[in-house]
Amino acid sequence: MSPIRTTLRRAGLVAGLTSAAVLAAAGAAFAHVTVHPESYAKGATDGVLTFRVPNEEDTASTTKVQVYLPTDHPVLGVLVTPQEGWTAQVTTTKLKTPVKTDDGSITEAVSEITWTGGRIRHGEYQDFNVAFGQLPDDVNQLTFKTLQTYSDGKVVRWIEEAEQGGEEPENPAPALTLTAKPAADSGETASSTSDSASTAESSTSSSDSTARGLGIAGLVVGVLGLLAAGFALVRVRAARS
């Protein structure tokens, strides 16, 4: 075999192995249980979290999903969306430290949601939607440890937390990043500035109008005075004659 053919063959083999590694990594990432969106602002209200559960087994179906919500930084006002074919069981826990809100202190929060009765087959995934009333504002990330049970009895524990700057663990738990609260709306500031400028302009315009009115009135009075003086002079001359 010629050196050129040998080189091309080796290059093709390396490319094939690289592609296989990339596809395997992508497949592994897709097989993870994840939460969407990946981030929310701290203290966000009236939102929805979607837990995506793919089936990674060739010969078994997913029949049970358990999502554990943190209670040290609780998610308030949790509501579960009805899912066709699935039954959701919601478990609440008394909080060690009540959370103060505008409506009073919250002493209990949802700690676990379990979906059963449905089936996620090979090559499929299922989205489970959870609405919330308010997210915590005193933490940078929320971790939702999840257990995935298959029809053959196998349980995959998605509970490992990735260390900052470290590699992703084999069975990572779904994690939600909480970002800084957005700054005050610049539009409101601009609107306020515009309103102030408009008020000042209106005030200036009003002052100018008043000045013009007074000037015109002064001219009218002056003209009338001249006319009166002229009329009086004419009468005096007529009387002398």
matplotlib code that plots the C-alpha trace (Angstrom):
import matplotlib.pyplot as plt

x = [0.0, 1.3, 2.3, -0.4, -3.2, -1.8, -1.9, -5.5, -6.6, -5.2, -6.8, -10.2, -9.9, -9.0, -11.9, -14.3, -13.2, -13.5, -17.1, -18.0, -16.7, -18.6, -21.9, -21.4, -20.9, -24.0, -26.0, -24.9, -25.8, -29.2, -29.9, -29.6, -32.7, -32.6, -34.6, -35.7, -35.1, -31.6, -31.8, -34.2, -33.7, -33.5, -36.9, -38.7, -42.5, -45.2, -43.0, -42.8, -40.1, -40.0, -38.3, -37.3, -36.9, -35.5, -35.5, -31.9, -32.7, -33.1, -35.3, -37.1, -39.5, -39.5, -42.5, -41.8, -40.1, -39.4, -38.2, -37.0, -37.3, -34.9, -36.4, -33.4, -34.2, -37.8, -39.7, -43.1, -46.5, -45.8, -48.5, -48.4, -49.7, -52.0, -50.1, -52.0, -51.4, -49.5, -50.6, -48.8, -48.4, -47.2, -45.5, -45.1, -42.7, -42.6, -39.9, -37.2, -37.2, -40.5, -40.4, -41.8, -43.9, -46.3, -49.1, -47.6, -45.2, -45.0, -44.3, -44.7, -43.4, -43.4, -40.4, -41.2, -43.3, -43.7, -45.2, -46.4, -48.8, -47.3, -44.6, -41.6, -40.3, -37.0, -36.2, -38.7, -38.8, -41.4, -41.7, -43.2, -44.3, -44.3, -45.6, -44.2, -45.3, -41.8, -38.2, -35.8, -33.6, -30.8, -29.0, -27.2, -28.4, -31.2, -30.6, -33.5, -32.3, -34.3, -34.9, -35.9, -37.4, -37.6, -40.1, -37.3, -36.8, -33.7, -33.4, -31.1, -30.3, -29.7, -28.4, -24.7, -23.8, -21.1, -18.2, -17.5, -14.8, -14.9, -16.1, -19.7, -20.5, -21.9, -25.4, -25.8, -28.8, -31.0, -29.7, -31.3, -29.0, -30.4, -29.1, -29.0, -32.2, -32.6, -31.9, -34.7, -36.3, -34.4, -37.5, -39.2, -36.2, -36.2, -40.0, -39.6, -36.9, -39.0, -42.0, -39.8, -38.4, -41.9, -43.2, -40.3, -40.9, -44.6, -43.8, -41.3, -43.8, -46.5, -44.1, -43.3, -47.0, -47.7, -44.8, -46.1, -49.6, -48.4, -46.3, -49.2, -51.5, -48.9, -48.7, -52.5, -52.7, -49.9, -51.8, -55.0, -53.2, -51.8, -55.2, -56.7, -54.0, -54.5, -58.3, -57.9, -55.5, -57.9, -60.7, -58.5, -57.6, -61.3, -62.3, -59.7, -60.9]
y = [0.0, 3.4, 6.0, 8.3, 5.7, 4.7, 8.3, 8.8, 5.6, 6.7, 10.1, 8.5, 6.2, 9.2, 11.2, 8.3, 7.8, 11.5, 11.6, 8.6, 10.1, 13.4, 11.5, 9.4, 12.5, 14.2, 11.1, 10.9, 14.6, 14.1, 11.2, 13.4, 14.6, 18.4, 21.5, 24.2, 27.1, 26.8, 30.1, 32.5, 35.8, 35.7, 36.2, 35.6, 35.2, 33.4, 31.2, 27.6, 25.0, 22.1, 18.8, 16.9, 13.1, 11.1, 7.3, 5.9, 2.2, 0.0, -2.7, -0.9, 2.1, 4.8, 4.3, 6.6, 10.0, 11.6, 15.2, 16.6, 20.3, 22.1, 23.2, 25.2, 27.7, 26.7, 27.3, 28.8, 28.4, 25.2, 23.9, 20.7, 20.7, 17.7, 15.3, 12.9, 9.3, 10.4, 10.9, 13.4, 13.2, 16.3, 16.1, 19.2, 19.7, 22.1, 24.6, 25.1, 28.8, 30.4, 32.6, 36.1, 37.4, 40.3, 37.9, 36.7, 34.0, 30.7, 27.7, 24.8, 24.2, 21.4, 19.1, 16.2, 15.6, 12.0, 11.1, 7.5, 5.6, 6.7, 5.2, 6.8, 4.3, 3.9, 6.9, 9.1, 11.8, 13.4, 17.0, 17.6, 21.2, 22.7, 26.3, 28.4, 31.5, 32.7, 31.6, 32.3, 35.4, 34.4, 31.7, 31.4, 27.9, 25.4, 21.7, 19.3, 15.8, 13.3, 9.5, 7.7, 4.3, 1.8, -1.0, -3.6, -2.2, -0.2, 3.2, 5.9, 8.5, 11.9, 13.4, 14.4, 18.0, 19.4, 21.2, 24.7, 24.4, 20.6, 18.0, 17.1, 14.0, 10.8, 11.3, 15.1, 16.5, 19.1, 22.5, 26.0, 29.0, 32.1, 35.3, 38.8, 40.8, 43.1, 46.8, 49.3, 49.8, 52.4, 53.1, 54.4, 56.6, 58.0, 58.5, 60.3, 62.5, 63.2, 64.1, 66.5, 68.1, 68.3, 70.0, 72.4, 73.2, 73.7, 76.0, 78.0, 78.2, 79.4, 82.1, 83.2, 83.4, 85.5, 87.9, 88.3, 88.9, 91.6, 93.2, 93.4, 94.8, 97.5, 98.4, 98.7, 100.9, 103.1, 103.5, 104.3, 106.9, 108.5, 108.6, 110.1, 112.8, 113.6, 113.9, 116.2, 118.4, 118.7, 119.7, 122.4, 123.9, 123.8, 125.6, 128.4, 128.9]
z = [0.0, -0.9, 1.8, 0.6, 0.9, 4.4, 5.5, 4.2, 5.8, 9.2, 8.8, 8.1, 11.1, 13.4, 12.0, 12.5, 16.1, 16.8, 15.4, 17.4, 20.6, 19.9, 19.2, 22.3, 24.4, 22.9, 23.5, 27.1, 27.6, 26.0, 28.3, 31.4, 33.2, 32.8, 33.9, 31.5, 31.2, 32.5, 34.4, 36.1, 37.9, 41.6, 43.2, 39.9, 40.2, 38.2, 36.1, 34.9, 35.3, 32.8, 33.8, 30.7, 31.2, 28.3, 28.3, 28.0, 28.2, 25.1, 26.7, 29.4, 29.8, 32.4, 34.7, 37.6, 38.1, 41.5, 41.6, 45.0, 45.5, 48.0, 51.3, 52.6, 49.8, 49.0, 45.8, 46.8, 45.3, 43.4, 41.1, 38.9, 35.4, 34.6, 32.4, 30.2, 31.3, 34.5, 38.1, 40.2, 43.9, 45.7, 49.1, 51.3, 54.2, 57.1, 56.7, 59.4, 58.7, 57.6, 54.5, 54.9, 52.0, 51.4, 52.1, 55.4, 56.5, 54.6, 56.9, 54.4, 50.9, 48.3, 48.8, 46.3, 43.2, 42.0, 38.6, 38.0, 35.7, 32.4, 30.2, 28.4, 25.9, 24.2, 22.0, 23.7, 26.3, 28.5, 29.7, 33.2, 33.8, 37.3, 37.9, 40.7, 42.5, 43.6, 43.5, 46.3, 46.1, 48.5, 46.5, 43.1, 42.1, 42.8, 42.5, 41.9, 42.7, 40.6, 40.7, 37.4, 37.7, 34.8, 34.1, 34.9, 38.4, 37.6, 39.3, 38.0, 40.7, 39.1, 42.3, 41.8, 42.0, 39.7, 41.4, 40.2, 37.5, 37.6, 35.1, 34.8, 37.0, 35.6, 36.9, 37.4, 39.1, 37.2, 38.2, 37.8, 37.8, 39.5, 38.1, 39.5, 39.6, 36.6, 37.2, 37.2, 33.8, 32.0, 30.0, 33.1, 33.9, 30.4, 30.5, 33.8, 32.4, 29.3, 31.5, 33.5, 30.4, 28.9, 32.1, 32.2, 28.5, 29.1, 32.0, 29.9, 27.1, 29.5, 30.9, 27.3, 26.5, 29.6, 28.8, 25.2, 26.5, 28.9, 26.2, 23.8, 26.5, 27.2, 23.6, 23.4, 26.5, 25.0, 21.7, 23.5, 25.6, 22.5, 20.9, 24.0, 24.2, 20.5, 20.9, 23.9, 21.9, 19.1, 21.4, 23.1, 19.7, 18.6, 21.8, 21.3, 17.7]

ax = plt.figure().add_subplot(projection="3d")
ax.plot(x, y, z, "-o")
ax.set_aspect("equal")
plt.show()
